[in-house]
Amino acid sequence: MDLLYDIFADPFVQMAGMPDFFVQVLWEGFVTGTLYALIALGFVLIFKASGVFNFAQGIMVVFAALTLVGLYQAGVPALLALVLSLGVMGTLAVSVERLVLRHLVNQPDIILFMATIGLSYFLIGFGEFIFGGETKSMITSELGLPTGSSVVDFAGGIVIFQHIDIAAVVIAGILVTSLALFFSKSRIGRALRAVADDHQAALSVGISLNQIWVIVWFAAGIVALATGIMWGARSDVSFALQIVALKALPVLILGGFTSVPGAIVGGLIIGFGEKIFEVYWGGLLGGGVEGWFAYVIALIFLLFRPQGLFGEKIIERI
């Protein structure tokens, strides 16, 4: 009975007894979930345009952040380094379309997926060659991002809000909203959906497949740069960030691979869930809950709702 109480009742008693700490945990989960959603957005954009999971999105986050920091360390002013980093991601988008995607039009999805794996390992090697493998600090203050923290009294205790976390939530919200409106309301967004459905059919009605792919990969590059800046500001910039970026996979499974709202909701579910379970149930479950919680939730969804919360159930007629 004592064990059952520790597992099921004691965490809720702790939540009720220390509401300020519980709010702090919720805030940390919200920030983490927002950044997960931002990473997942990059995957969603590529998947909507090509119908394939872009394995290289994680290393694109690292590569974009390393480019920004590397340019600054080379003597380029911070804001100019930011603009040049956007130019590098645009060049990467054009290069991927010209050298890879253009030659794989109407090929099976597995071929495109393998191409993104190859691109991922190329960017890892190229990034290490150019920038080295050591960890770098993000140039937070140089970019005008806020530092420090605010302390708020709550229920007899305090809740600490890091200013960089607040900025991350605001910037992620603006970016997600802007891209969602652009791709849902614009002509390019409609063309993107047509390309995702059938490459050959899209070409037959005059849609430029090459142009759409460049735009989408550049948009994913912008998302990667923003994600790299925010994650780098919280934990420095290193190639280990690509592992964090793979948390987008369970986020996509929860929300649906083609849904921008699904990426947001899935990211928040994972962010809240892993923080709460790590803090309140982590000791009982052996610790390290944040490392596996998201994948367990994804497995449950694959068993009972494989299309995700916002994905469409695919029915194939034989």
N, C-alpha and C positions, 0 to 999 in steps of 0.2 A: 504493500500500500504506500509506503514511504517513497518507493521508486516511482510509482504512478503519479504521486503528488508532485515530485520533483520535475517530472516530464511535462505534465499537463497543467498543473495549477500554479506552481511557484513562479514561472515567468510572468504570468498575468498579475500575480500579487506584486512582483517587482515593478511592473509597468504602472500599476495603480499607486504604489507607494512612492515612486520617484517619477512623477509626471514630467519634470523638467528634463531628466535624463532621457526619457522616452521620446520627447519632442526633439532632443538633440540627435537621437538615433534616426528618427524619421527625416530630419533635415539632411543628414548625411546620405540616407538612402535616396532621397529625392534628387540630390545633386548627382550622385553616382548614376541613378536611373536616367537622368536627363542626358548625361554624357554617353551612356550606352545607347540611348535613342538616337543621338547625333551620329554615332558610329554606324548604327544600323541603317540610318538614312542613306549613307553612301552605298551600302549594299543594295538597298531597295531601288535606287536610281539605276544602277547597272543592270539589275535583274529585270526591271521593267523594260529596258531597251534591248536586252539580248536574251533574256530568258535563262540566264546562267548565274550561278553564285560566283561573285568575283572574289576569289581567294586572295587576290593581291591588295584588297582594300586596307587590311591591317598594316602592311608594310608601307602603303601610300601615306598613312597617317604619320608613321615614323619618318619617312623620307621627306615629307613636307615640313615637318617640324625641324629636322636636321638641316634642311636647306636654309630655313629662316635663321636659325642660330649660327650656322656656318657662315652665311653672308655677313651677319653682324660681327662675328669674330674676325672676319677678313677686313673690317674697317668700313663696311657699308652702314649708313645710318639706319636705325631700326625701322622707320616707316618705309623707307626706300627698299629695305630688305624684304619687308612684307609684300610690297608691290612686285618685286622681282620674284619672290617665291610663288606668287600667283601666276606670273609669267612662266615659271618653270613647270608648274602643274598644267598650264595650258599647252606647253610644248610637249609634255608627257602625253596629254590626251591626243594631240595630233599624231604623235609618234606611234601610239598604240593603234590608232585607227589605220594609219598608212602601212605600218609594218606587220601588224597582226590581224586585226579584225577584217580589213578589206579582203584578205585572202581566205577568210573563213565564212563568207556569206552563205547562209542556208545550210551550213554544216550541222551535224548533230550537236546537241547541247554539251555532251561529254567532251567533244573536241574543244569547244570554247572554254569549258571549265579547266581542261588541262593546259590551255594557253595561259589562263590567269595564274595557274600554279607556276608555270615557267617564268612569267613576268614577275611574280613575287620573289623568286629566288634570284632573278637578275637584279632587281632593285636592292635586295639585301647585299649582294656582292658589290654592286656599283656604289651603294651608299657607304659601305665599309671602306671601299677604296678611296672615295672622295673625302669623307668626313671622319674616318677612323671608327673604332668600335667602342670608345670610352663614353661614359655617361656625360651629358651636357646639361647645364642649367638653362631653363627658358628665360628669355629676356622680358620678364613680366612688366617691370616698371618702365623699361625703355619703350614699350609699346603703348604706354599710357593706361595699362590695366591696374586696377586698384589693389593695394596691399593692405595688410592689417586686418583687424576684426572688430566687430561690434558685440557688446554683451547686453543681453536683454533679460530683465527679471521676469521669471515665470513660475507661478505656483510655489513661491518661497525659495526657489533656486534660480539658476541662471542658464541661459542658452546662448552659445557662442556661434556667431555667423561670420565666417571668413568672407571678406569682401571679394576675393577672387572667385569664390563659389557662387556668390550672388551674380557676379559678372558672367560667369559661365552659364548660369541658368538663363539670364536675359539674352545673351548672344545666341545661345542654342535655340531659344524660343523664337527669336527674330529670324534666324536662318531657316529653321524648319518651316515656319509659317510662310516665309517668302518663297521658298522652293515648292511648297505644297500648292500655293496659289498659282505660281508660274506654270507648273506642270499639269494642273487641273483645269486652268482657265484659258491658257494660251494655245495658239495653233501648234506650236512645237510640242506641247503636252499631248495633244490629240495625235500628232504624228508619232510620238513616242509609243503610245499605246498600240498604234497600228503596226509599228515595227516589231514590238514584242509579240504580237499575235502571229505574224507571218512575214518573214523577210521578203520573200518573192512577191507576195501580194502587195506589200507596201511599195516595193520598187515599181510594180506594174501601174500604180496610180500616181506615179510621179514624186513620191517621197524620197528625198535624198538620204539613203541609209548612212552614207559616210558622214554627212553633216550632223545627223541626229546623234550618231555615236560620239563624235567629237564633243558636241554640246554636253551630252550626258556624262562623259568621262571627265570633262572640265568641271562640271557641277560637283561630281564626286570628289574631284581634286580640291575644290574650295571647301567642301565639307571636311575632307581629310586634314587640310591645313588648320581649320578652326578647331577640330578635335585635337590635333597635335598640340596646338597652343594651350588649350585648356587642360588636357591631361599632363602636358609637360610642366605647366605652372604648378600642378598639384604634386607631381612625383618625378620631376626632371625628365629629360629626353634620352631614351636609350632604345635599343632594338627589342628590349623586353616588352615595350608597349604593344607590339604586334600580337602578343599573347592576350593582353587585355582586350584588344580589338576583336578577337575571336569570340568574345562574349556576345557579340552581335548575332551569332548563329542561333543560340537559344532565344534571343529577343525576336528574331525573325520567325522562328517556329511558333512562338506565342502569338505574334501579331499578324503574321501572314507575309509572304515574301514580296508581295506587290503593293502593300498598303502603307502609306505614310502615317496615317493615324495609328495603324497597328504597330509601327516601329516605336511611336511615342508611348503607347499604352504598354507594350511589351517591355520596353526599357524601364518604365516606372515599376512594373510588377517585379522585375528581376532586381532592380535597385532597392526597393523597399524590402522585398522578401529576404535577400541575402544578408542585409544589414541586421534586420530584426532577428533572424535565426542565428546569425553569428554571435550577436550580443547575448541573447536570452537563452538559446538552446545550444550554443557552441560547445560549452563545457561538457554537457551531457552527450553530445554527439562526437566527441573526440577532437573538437577544434577544426579549423580549416574549412568551415562550412562555406565561406565565400568562394572557395575554389571549385566546389562541385554542386552547390545548390541550383544554379541556373540550368545545369545540364540534366539534373533529375526532373525539374519542372518541365523542361523541353521533352524529355522522354515520356512523361505522363501525357503531354499534349499529343505527341506522335501516336500514342496508343488509342486515345479517345477522340481527338479532334486534330487530325494531321494537317488540315488546311489553316489552322490558327484561328484566332478570334475574329479577324476581319478578312481572312482569305476566302475565296470562292471555292466551293466544293466542285472538283472536276469530275465530270461524268463522261466516260468514253463509250461511244456506241460501237458495238462490234457488228 
